[in-house]
Amino acid sequence: MTQDHTLARDNTGTEVMGAVDEASGNPSYVIADISCDGAWLSAPEPDAVVPTEWC
């Protein structure tokens, strides 16, 4: 996974990160709660939506 990522924290104790995974040759955008095992989802990079409030 690339080191370009976004970390979001709130007062619930969760840590959510997003990154582009290019390891398979088919880039995917991955969002994961790194404070909880198995809590992640991914979408092919061309299909990923850019949140307008982050731009």
Secondary structure, 3 states (H helix, E strand, C coil): CCCCEEEEECCCCCEEEEEEECCCCCCEEEEEECCCCCCEEEEEHHHCCCCHHHC
